[in-house]
Amino acid sequence: MTKYLLISFTLFFFISCGGEASIENSEVDGVVNEKYAAGKEVYDKTCVVCHMADGNGLEGTFPPLAKSDYLLKDPKRALKQVLEGSAEEMSVNGVIYNGIMPAQELTDEEAVNVVNYILNAWGNDGGEVSIKDL
């Protein structure tokens, strides 16, 4: 009986630890949770080419979205930039960017979904935007 109890506890421990590691790994990969799955899908089709899978962009060329002071300061601005594009100089985490971000051909709902995903991926804790913010 003790042997079975020990085996059960060991299996429970490994399964529990594996679940936590899976959550951490999914955050590293950009999957925060099911709530943001639609936004991740848009990100993977539209944004990943410039801002990379890890959200770190390419320094000096494509700004990071992961832990971005510029993004987190004004999430409503980010929503408008996704839909309307941007050509303004910006400082992101102390690095100046002068590139052009073209307007993305997305529905308002897709834009909200992708910005909410970005705001909550890669360690960002930026809350959410809504269609009312357009």
KESELUM-191009 format. One line per field, with one value per residue (C-alpha): residue number from 0; x, y, z. Coordinates in nm, 2 decimals, decimal comma. Layout:
N
n = NUM  ...
u = X  ...
v = Y  ...
w = Z  ...
END
This chain:
134
n = 0  1  2  3  4  5  6  7  8  9  10  11  12  13  14  15  16  17  18  19  20  21  22  23  24  25  26  27  28  29  30  31  32  33  34  35  36  37  38  39  40  41  42  43  44  45  46  47  48  49  50  51  52  53  54  55  56  57  58  59  60  61  62  63  64  65  66  67  68  69  70  71  72  73  74  75  76  77  78  79  80  81  82  83  84  85  86  87  88  89  90  91  92  93  94  95  96  97  98  99  100  101  102  103  104  105  106  107  108  109  110  111  112  113  114  115  116  117  118  119  120  121  122  123  124  125  126  127  128  129  130  131  132  133
u = 0,00  0,28  0,45  0,14  0,09  0,45  0,41  0,08  0,24  0,54  0,32  0,11  0,43  0,57  0,23  0,19  0,53  0,49  0,17  0,35  0,64  0,39  0,23  0,57  0,68  0,36  0,41  0,76  0,62  0,36  0,06  -0,08  -0,41  -0,71  -0,86  -0,59  -0,57  -0,75  -0,50  -0,21  -0,34  -0,35  0,00  0,14  -0,01  0,05  0,31  0,56  0,76  0,88  0,83  0,95  0,79  0,93  0,81  1,16  1,16  1,50  1,68  1,70  1,47  1,15  1,07  1,01  0,66  0,78  0,82  0,79  0,77  0,62  0,35  0,25  0,23  -0,06  -0,23  -0,50  -0,23  -0,11  -0,46  -0,48  -0,13  -0,23  -0,52  -0,38  -0,01  0,26  0,55  0,64  0,97  0,95  1,17  1,12  1,31  1,57  1,62  1,50  1,30  1,22  1,07  0,72  0,46  0,20  -0,17  -0,27  -0,57  -0,76  -1,11  -1,16  -1,22  -0,89  -0,70  -0,84  -0,76  -0,40  -0,33  -0,48  -0,26  0,05  -0,04  -0,05  0,23  0,60  0,57  0,37  0,09  -0,08  -0,45  -0,68  -0,83  -1,18  -1,36  -1,47  -1,11  -1,11
v = 0,00  0,24  0,16  0,26  0,57  0,67  0,60  0,80  1,10  1,09  1,08  1,37  1,57  1,52  1,59  1,91  2,03  1,95  2,16  2,46  2,43  2,41  2,73  2,91  2,77  2,88  3,23  3,23  3,12  3,40  3,19  3,36  3,16  3,07  3,42  3,56  3,27  3,47  3,75  3,51  3,38  3,73  3,81  3,49  3,58  3,96  4,08  3,81  3,89  4,22  4,19  3,83  3,53  3,64  4,00  4,14  4,29  4,38  4,66  4,98  4,85  4,69  4,79  4,53  4,46  4,25  4,47  4,78  5,10  5,28  5,02  4,99  5,37  5,40  5,08  5,28  5,44  5,09  4,99  5,29  5,22  4,87  4,99  5,32  5,26  5,49  5,69  5,88  5,86  5,67  5,58  5,23  5,12  5,39  5,30  5,54  5,39  5,59  5,32  5,31  5,06  5,02  5,00  4,64  4,50  4,38  4,41  4,62  4,30  4,14  4,46  4,45  4,08  4,12  4,42  4,24  3,94  4,16  4,35  4,02  3,82  3,79  3,91  4,22  4,31  4,58  4,51  4,53  4,76  4,74  4,84  5,15  5,26  5,31
w = 0,00  0,09  -0,24  -0,44  -0,23  -0,31  -0,68  -0,69  -0,51  -0,74  -1,05  -0,91  -0,84  -1,20  -1,36  -1,15  -1,22  -1,59  -1,61  -1,45  -1,69  -1,98  -1,87  -1,84  -2,18  -2,35  -2,21  -2,35  -2,69  -2,67  -2,58  -2,27  -2,25  -2,45  -2,41  -2,64  -2,89  -3,17  -3,12  -3,14  -3,46  -3,61  -3,47  -3,63  -3,97  -3,97  -3,71  -3,66  -3,97  -3,83  -3,45  -3,44  -3,26  -2,92  -2,96  -2,94  -3,29  -3,45  -3,26  -3,46  -3,73  -3,59  -3,23  -2,96  -2,84  -2,55  -2,24  -2,46  -2,26  -2,57  -2,62  -2,26  -2,21  -2,45  -2,57  -2,74  -2,96  -3,05  -3,16  -3,39  -3,53  -3,62  -3,82  -3,96  -3,96  -3,83  -3,96  -3,65  -3,47  -3,15  -2,86  -2,74  -2,43  -2,51  -2,87  -3,15  -3,44  -3,76  -3,97  -4,12  -4,00  -4,28  -4,18  -4,14  -4,34  -4,04  -3,91  -3,60  -3,40  -3,53  -3,44  -3,09  -3,05  -3,17  -2,95  -2,65  -2,72  -2,75  -2,43  -2,24  -2,40  -2,33  -1,98  -2,07  -1,83  -2,02  -1,97  -2,27  -2,53  -2,68  -3,00  -2,80  -2,80  -3,18
END
